Amino acid sequence: MIEKKSNNTHIKENFFLTMTLFEHNTRKELLSNSPLSSRMRPNSLEGFIGQEHILGKGKILRNLIENKTIPSMIFWGPPGTGKTTLAKIISNVTNLNFKSLSAVSSGISDIRKLTDEILHERTNNSNKTILFLDEIHRFSKNQQDSLLPLIEEGIIILIGATTEHPGFSIINPLISRVKIFKFEPHNSQSLNKIIKKIENFSDENYSRKKIKFDKEVLDTILSGCGGDARKAIDTYELAIMSTKGSKNKKLITKEVIKELLENNSIYDKQSDNHYNNISAFIKSIRGSDPDAAIYYLARMLKNGEDPLFVARRLIISASEDIGLANPNAMIIANSTFESVNKIGMPEGRIPLANATIYLSLSEKSNSSYEAINQAYDEVSKNPNTDIPNHLMNAETSVDKNFDIGKGYKYDHNSKEGFIKKDNFPKTVSNRKFYSPNNRGIEKTLKERFEKLWIDGN
């Protein structure tokens, strides 16, 4: 006997069908309004371009995806290298449920709500759930802690995306539970493939027909996007959208691309990009390479780095790496900071360049840096030592009764202006901290030091 459906059943089915169509059309409308880089995202490994060092044939990550054995992972790399795209591809290939959160706008309450949804859905669906957490480095320690039981109990497979070094931004308990894969900036070869893919891409909002490019346009895009595929694609699209056509034709020029890329570099002052550039800058100065140092200086300033931050680093470099080999370096560096602070940018780049070249070509010595570090270590190991009586001042008659100040000899009363004496507390074992270098002005200091304290015993 065939059971007839009630009117209520028909109403419910029509309602859910209407809602499904509404959601589908809404998603379609949202996608059609999204940037070209989102609309042309690949949904399979075959369509994914770049990151061959982790996704090439036989590589671990590719094998994990193809075997559908996905562990919790963190994708670490610069913007526009495919972290979000690959997470979605993994969900498609493995047929796992996919949820996503952004650490910028989410907190522990959002994780709890999502956990409840996943547990509720599990009653009807046995598939595991991937939680893609973008900008995971922005989660606090407590927020990251809240992910640990979800991973341990198999409630989620975490795929986190970060532009920052996980060793500095991710807590150790979470690092021990995930596999970290590093994404590299796109090279010119992979970006060329992506641009070619754009040329063959077409939807209702975009068509390459009747659009012509200057022969240098592609090179300008490739060199100006810094390995960021999203930036390359969206710059490409903006160039088309912002160019007026004539007779239904558009000619995209190199100048248009340059204008779009101008002052549009991605340079997060809390990211690896920030720390890697300043590290390269300081190490180039330490390595006495003025050309490389000037290059990194220009790169930082052009990308919006705070010039006073650079000036402060020059003062540190003058102290740590040049030191007593050329004490004038500290004067130059400090003067540079004051100059930049007074005149600002863009003119501030000139004193910064002066100081960078001067410090690069100065003789180098880290003897003071090493001396204070070793002295710090000694004080940490043996913090409570009595200062010798002869080095203290006898302020009262009581002090004199306790021999405070007794035995001190005034150096200026001697012929050489120097009287050799033991100035250390008796319990200090390590008494050698300063090892002078034989470079620059410090060579003269070394000669005097050895004459006073070594040669004369």
C-alpha positions as CSV (number, residue, x, y, z in Angstrom):
1,M,0.0,0.0,0.0
2,I,1.4,3.4,-1.1
3,E,1.3,6.0,1.7
4,K,0.1,9.4,0.5
5,K,2.0,12.4,1.5
6,S,0.2,15.0,3.6
7,N,0.0,18.6,2.7
8,N,2.4,19.5,5.5
9,T,5.0,17.1,4.1
10,H,4.7,18.7,0.6
11,I,5.0,22.2,2.2
12,K,8.1,21.1,4.1
13,E,9.7,19.6,1.0
14,N,8.9,22.7,-1.1
15,F,10.3,24.9,1.7
16,F,13.6,23.0,1.9
17,L,13.9,22.9,-1.9
18,T,13.3,26.6,-2.0
19,M,15.9,27.2,0.7
20,T,18.4,25.0,-1.1
21,L,17.9,26.8,-4.4
22,F,18.1,30.2,-2.5
23,E,21.4,29.2,-0.9
24,H,22.8,27.9,-4.2
25,N,21.9,31.1,-6.0
26,T,23.2,33.2,-3.1
27,R,26.6,31.4,-3.2
28,K,26.7,31.8,-7.0
29,E,25.9,35.5,-6.7
30,L,28.6,36.0,-4.0
31,L,31.1,34.1,-6.1
32,S,30.3,36.1,-9.2
33,N,31.0,39.3,-7.3
34,S,34.3,38.0,-5.8
35,P,37.7,38.8,-7.2
36,L,39.0,36.8,-10.2
37,S,41.5,35.1,-7.9
38,S,38.6,33.5,-5.9
39,R,36.5,32.7,-9.0
40,M,39.3,30.8,-10.7
41,R,40.5,28.8,-7.7
42,P,41.3,25.2,-8.7
43,N,39.3,22.4,-7.0
44,S,41.7,19.5,-7.7
45,L,45.4,18.8,-7.3
46,E,45.8,18.7,-11.1
47,G,44.7,22.3,-11.3
48,F,47.0,23.5,-8.4
49,I,50.1,25.3,-9.6
50,G,53.3,25.6,-7.6
51,Q,54.7,24.2,-4.3
52,E,56.2,21.3,-6.1
53,H,58.7,20.8,-3.2
54,I,55.8,19.5,-1.1
55,L,53.2,18.5,-3.7
56,G,55.4,16.9,-6.4
57,K,55.0,13.3,-7.4
58,G,56.1,11.1,-4.5
59,K,56.3,14.0,-2.0
60,I,54.8,13.3,1.5
61,L,51.9,15.8,1.3
62,R,50.8,14.7,-2.1
63,N,50.9,11.0,-0.9
64,L,48.9,11.9,2.2
65,I,46.2,13.6,0.1
66,E,46.0,10.8,-2.5
67,N,45.9,8.2,0.2
68,K,43.2,10.2,1.9
69,T,45.1,10.0,5.2
70,I,45.1,13.6,6.4
71,P,46.8,14.6,9.6
72,S,46.4,17.9,11.4
73,M,48.8,20.3,9.6
74,I,50.0,23.9,9.6
75,F,50.6,25.6,6.2
76,W,53.3,28.2,6.7
77,G,54.2,30.7,4.0
78,P,53.7,34.2,2.5
79,P,50.3,35.4,1.3
80,G,49.1,34.2,-2.1
81,T,51.0,30.9,-2.2
82,G,48.0,28.6,-2.1
83,K,47.4,27.7,1.5
84,T,43.7,28.3,1.6
85,T,43.2,26.8,-1.9
86,L,45.1,23.6,-1.0
87,A,43.0,23.2,2.2
88,K,39.8,23.3,0.1
89,I,41.2,20.9,-2.4
90,I,42.1,18.4,0.3
91,S,38.5,18.6,1.5
92,N,37.2,18.0,-2.1
93,V,39.6,15.1,-2.8
94,T,39.1,13.3,0.5
95,N,35.3,14.0,0.7
96,L,35.8,15.3,4.3
97,N,33.5,17.9,5.8
98,F,35.0,21.4,5.7
99,K,34.6,24.2,8.2
100,S,36.6,27.4,8.3
101,L,37.3,30.1,10.8
102,S,39.5,33.2,10.7
103,A,41.5,33.8,13.8
104,V,41.2,37.5,13.2
105,S,37.5,37.5,14.0
106,S,37.0,34.3,16.0
107,G,37.5,33.3,19.6
108,I,37.0,30.4,22.0
109,S,33.2,30.8,21.9
110,D,33.2,30.3,18.1
111,I,35.3,27.2,18.5
112,R,32.8,25.8,21.1
113,K,29.9,26.6,18.8
114,L,31.6,25.0,15.8
115,T,32.5,21.9,17.9
116,D,28.8,21.5,18.9
117,E,27.8,21.7,15.2
118,I,30.4,19.1,14.2
119,L,29.3,16.7,17.0
120,H,25.6,17.2,16.0
121,E,26.4,16.5,12.3
122,R,28.3,13.4,13.2
123,T,25.0,11.7,14.1
124,N,24.1,11.7,10.4
125,N,27.5,11.8,8.8
126,S,30.4,9.6,9.8
127,N,33.0,11.6,7.8
128,K,35.6,13.5,9.7
129,T,35.7,17.3,9.6
130,I,38.6,19.5,8.5
131,L,38.7,22.8,10.4
132,F,40.6,25.4,8.3
133,L,41.9,28.1,10.7
134,D,43.2,31.1,8.8
135,E,45.7,33.4,10.4
136,I,46.2,30.9,13.3
137,H,49.1,32.9,14.6
138,R,46.6,35.5,15.8
139,F,45.1,33.1,18.3
140,S,46.3,33.7,21.9
141,K,47.9,30.9,23.9
142,N,44.6,30.1,25.6
143,Q,42.8,30.0,22.2
144,Q,45.4,27.7,20.8
145,D,45.1,25.5,23.9
146,S,41.4,25.1,23.2
147,L,42.2,23.3,20.0
148,L,44.3,20.6,21.7
149,P,41.5,18.3,23.0
150,L,39.6,18.7,19.6
151,I,42.7,17.3,17.8
152,E,43.4,14.6,20.5
153,E,39.8,13.3,20.5
154,G,39.6,13.3,16.7
155,I,36.8,15.8,16.6
156,I,38.6,17.9,14.0
157,I,41.5,17.6,11.6
158,L,43.2,21.0,11.9
159,I,44.6,22.8,9.0
160,G,46.0,26.1,10.1
161,A,47.4,28.8,7.8
162,T,50.0,31.3,9.0
163,T,52.4,33.8,7.5
164,E,54.5,33.9,10.7
165,H,57.2,31.5,11.9
166,P,55.3,28.8,13.8
167,G,58.3,28.5,16.2
168,F,57.5,32.0,17.5
169,S,53.7,32.2,17.0
170,I,52.4,28.7,17.7
171,I,52.5,27.0,21.2
172,N,54.7,23.9,21.5
173,P,51.9,21.5,22.5
174,L,50.1,22.4,19.3
175,I,53.3,22.1,17.2
176,S,53.9,18.6,18.6
177,R,50.4,17.5,17.3
178,V,50.7,18.8,13.7
179,K,52.9,18.4,10.7
180,I,54.2,21.8,9.4
181,F,54.5,22.3,5.6
182,K,56.3,25.4,4.4
183,F,55.0,27.2,1.3
184,E,57.4,29.2,-0.8
185,P,56.7,32.4,-2.9
186,H,55.7,31.6,-6.4
187,N,58.7,31.7,-8.8
188,S,58.4,33.2,-12.3
189,Q,57.8,29.8,-13.8
190,S,54.7,29.0,-11.7
191,L,53.4,32.6,-12.0
192,N,53.7,32.3,-15.8
193,K,51.5,29.2,-15.7
194,I,49.0,31.0,-13.5
195,I,48.8,34.0,-15.9
196,K,48.4,31.6,-18.9
197,K,45.5,30.0,-16.9
198,I,43.9,33.4,-16.6
199,E,44.1,33.8,-20.4
200,N,42.1,30.6,-20.8
201,F,39.6,31.4,-18.0
202,S,36.2,32.8,-18.8
203,D,33.0,33.3,-16.8
204,E,30.0,35.6,-17.2
205,N,32.0,38.5,-15.7
206,Y,35.3,38.0,-17.4
207,S,36.6,37.4,-20.9
208,R,40.0,37.9,-22.5
209,K,38.5,38.6,-25.9
210,K,39.3,42.0,-27.4
211,I,41.9,42.7,-24.6
212,K,45.5,43.3,-25.7
213,F,48.6,43.5,-23.5
214,D,51.8,45.3,-23.9
215,K,54.7,42.8,-24.3
216,E,56.3,44.1,-21.0
217,V,53.0,43.9,-19.0
218,L,53.5,40.3,-18.0
219,D,57.1,40.9,-16.8
220,T,55.9,43.9,-14.8
221,I,53.2,41.8,-13.0
222,L,55.7,39.0,-12.3
223,S,58.3,41.3,-10.9
224,G,55.9,43.4,-8.9
225,C,53.8,40.9,-7.1
226,G,56.6,39.4,-5.0
227,G,55.6,35.8,-5.6
228,D,52.0,36.4,-4.5
229,A,49.7,34.7,-7.0
230,R,46.6,36.4,-5.6
231,K,48.1,39.8,-6.1
232,A,49.2,38.9,-9.6
233,I,45.7,37.7,-10.6
234,D,43.8,40.6,-9.0
235,T,46.3,43.2,-10.5
236,Y,45.7,41.6,-13.9
237,E,41.9,41.9,-13.4
238,L,42.0,45.5,-12.0
239,A,44.1,46.5,-15.0
240,I,41.4,45.3,-17.3
241,M,38.6,46.9,-15.2
242,S,40.3,50.3,-14.9
243,T,41.3,50.6,-18.6
244,K,38.9,52.4,-20.9
245,G,38.4,50.7,-24.3
246,S,37.9,52.1,-27.7
247,K,35.9,50.2,-30.4
248,N,35.3,47.4,-27.9
249,K,39.1,46.9,-27.4
250,K,41.3,47.5,-24.5
251,L,45.1,47.9,-24.5
252,I,46.7,47.2,-21.1
253,T,50.0,49.0,-20.7
254,K,53.0,48.6,-18.4
255,E,52.3,52.0,-16.8
256,V,48.8,50.9,-15.7
257,I,50.3,47.8,-13.9
258,K,53.0,49.9,-12.3
259,E,50.4,52.3,-10.9
260,L,48.3,49.5,-9.5
261,L,51.3,47.9,-7.9
262,E,52.7,51.2,-6.5
263,N,52.7,51.3,-2.7
264,N,50.7,48.1,-2.7
265,S,53.4,45.8,-1.3
266,I,52.5,43.3,1.4
267,Y,54.7,44.1,4.4
268,D,53.2,43.1,7.7
269,K,55.5,44.5,10.5
270,Q,54.7,41.5,12.6
271,S,55.4,38.9,9.9
272,D,58.4,36.9,8.8
273,N,58.8,39.4,5.9
274,H,59.6,42.1,8.5
275,Y,62.0,40.1,10.5
276,N,63.7,38.4,7.5
277,N,64.4,41.8,5.8
278,I,65.9,43.4,8.9
279,S,68.0,40.3,9.6
280,A,69.4,40.4,6.0
281,F,70.1,44.1,6.4
282,I,72.0,43.8,9.7
283,K,73.9,40.7,8.5
284,S,75.0,42.5,5.3
285,I,76.4,45.3,7.4
286,R,78.2,42.8,9.6
287,G,79.5,41.2,6.5
288,S,80.9,44.5,5.2
289,D,78.7,44.4,2.1
290,P,77.4,48.0,1.5
291,D,75.6,47.0,-1.8
292,A,73.5,44.3,-0.2
293,A,72.9,46.4,2.9
294,I,71.7,49.3,0.7
295,Y,69.4,47.0,-1.2
296,Y,67.7,45.7,1.9
297,L,67.4,49.2,3.2
298,A,65.7,50.3,0.0
299,R,63.5,47.2,0.1
300,M,62.3,47.9,3.7
301,L,61.7,51.6,3.2
302,K,59.9,51.1,-0.2
303,N,57.6,48.6,1.5
304,G,56.6,50.9,4.3
305,E,59.0,49.9,7.1
306,D,59.3,52.5,9.9
307,P,62.5,54.4,9.2
308,L,63.1,55.0,12.9
309,F,63.0,51.2,13.5
310,V,65.8,50.9,10.9
311,A,67.7,53.8,12.6
312,R,67.5,52.0,16.0
313,R,68.9,48.9,14.4
314,L,71.8,50.8,13.1
315,I,72.6,52.0,16.6
316,I,72.6,48.4,17.8
317,S,74.8,47.3,14.9
318,A,77.3,50.1,15.6
319,S,77.5,48.9,19.2
320,E,77.4,45.1,18.7
321,D,79.3,44.6,15.5
322,I,81.6,47.6,15.1
323,G,82.1,48.6,18.7
324,L,85.6,49.7,19.8
325,A,87.1,49.0,16.3
326,N,85.5,52.4,15.3
327,P,83.7,54.3,18.1
328,N,82.7,56.9,15.6
329,A,80.2,54.5,14.2
330,M,78.0,54.9,17.3
331,I,78.1,58.7,16.9
332,I,77.1,58.3,13.2
333,A,74.3,55.9,14.0
334,N,72.9,58.0,16.8
335,S,73.1,61.2,14.7
336,T,71.3,59.3,11.9
337,F,68.4,58.5,14.3
338,E,68.1,62.1,15.3
339,S,68.2,63.3,11.7
340,V,65.5,60.9,10.5
341,N,63.4,61.8,13.5
342,K,63.7,65.5,12.6
343,I,63.2,65.4,8.8
344,G,61.1,62.3,8.3
345,M,60.6,60.6,4.9
346,P,61.4,60.5,2.0
347,E,64.5,62.6,2.7
348,G,65.3,60.4,5.8
349,R,66.4,57.7,3.4
350,I,69.6,59.7,2.7
351,P,71.1,59.8,6.2
352,L,70.0,56.2,6.6
353,A,72.0,55.3,3.4
354,N,75.0,57.3,4.7
355,A,75.1,55.4,7.9
356,T,74.4,52.0,6.3
357,I,77.4,52.4,4.0
358,Y,79.7,53.8,6.7
359,L,78.8,51.0,9.1
360,S,79.3,48.4,6.4
361,L,82.8,49.6,5.6
362,S,83.9,50.1,9.2
363,E,86.3,47.8,10.9
364,K,84.3,45.2,13.0
365,S,84.7,44.1,16.6
366,N,82.2,42.4,18.9
367,S,84.6,42.4,21.9
368,S,82.4,44.7,24.0
369,Y,79.3,42.6,23.1
370,E,81.0,39.4,24.1
371,A,82.4,41.0,27.3
372,I,79.1,42.2,28.6
373,N,77.4,38.8,27.8
374,Q,80.1,36.9,29.7
375,A,79.9,39.3,32.6
376,Y,76.1,38.8,32.7
377,D,76.6,35.1,32.8
378,E,79.0,35.4,35.8
379,V,76.7,37.7,37.7
380,S,73.8,35.3,37.1
381,K,75.8,32.3,38.4
382,N,77.2,34.2,41.4
383,P,74.9,37.2,42.1
384,N,75.7,37.9,45.8
385,T,79.4,38.9,46.1
386,D,81.0,41.4,48.4
387,I,82.6,44.4,46.9
388,P,86.2,44.7,48.1
389,N,86.7,47.3,50.9
390,H,89.1,49.4,49.0
391,L,86.6,50.1,46.3
392,M,83.9,51.5,48.7
393,N,83.8,55.0,50.1
394,A,84.0,55.5,53.9
395,E,81.1,57.9,54.4
396,T,81.1,57.8,58.3
397,S,83.4,57.1,61.2
398,V,81.6,53.8,61.6
399,D,82.7,52.8,58.0
400,K,86.3,53.5,58.9
401,N,86.0,51.3,62.0
402,F,85.1,48.4,59.6
403,D,88.0,49.2,57.2
404,I,85.7,50.5,54.5
405,G,87.9,52.2,51.9
406,K,91.1,50.9,53.5
407,G,93.9,50.1,51.0
408,Y,92.6,52.2,48.1
409,K,95.4,53.9,46.1
410,Y,94.5,56.9,44.0
411,D,95.7,56.1,40.4
412,H,96.5,59.8,39.5
413,N,99.1,60.0,42.2
414,S,101.3,57.5,40.3
415,K,103.7,58.4,37.6
416,E,101.9,56.4,34.9
417,G,98.4,57.2,36.2
418,F,97.9,53.5,36.9
419,I,98.3,51.3,40.0
420,K,97.6,47.7,39.5
421,K,95.3,46.1,42.1
422,D,92.7,43.4,42.4
423,N,89.3,45.0,41.9
424,F,87.1,41.8,41.9
425,P,85.2,40.3,44.8
426,K,87.1,37.4,46.2
427,T,84.5,34.8,45.3
428,V,84.4,35.7,41.6
429,S,86.1,32.9,39.7
430,N,85.9,34.1,36.1
431,R,87.8,37.4,35.8
432,K,88.5,37.6,32.1
433,F,85.7,39.1,30.0
434,Y,87.3,41.5,27.6
435,S,89.3,40.0,24.7
436,P,90.4,42.9,22.5
437,N,90.5,42.6,18.7
438,N,93.4,43.8,16.6
439,R,91.3,45.8,14.2
440,G,90.8,49.5,13.7
441,I,91.1,51.9,16.7
442,E,90.8,48.9,19.0
443,K,94.3,47.9,18.1
444,T,95.6,50.8,20.1
445,L,93.3,49.9,23.0
446,K,94.5,46.3,22.8
447,E,98.1,47.4,23.1
448,R,97.4,49.5,26.2
449,F,95.3,46.7,27.8
450,E,98.0,44.2,27.3
451,K,100.7,46.5,28.6
452,L,98.7,47.2,31.8
453,W,97.2,43.9,32.6
454,I,99.0,41.1,30.7
455,D,102.7,42.0,30.0
456,G,103.3,43.4,33.5
457,N,101.5,40.5,35.1
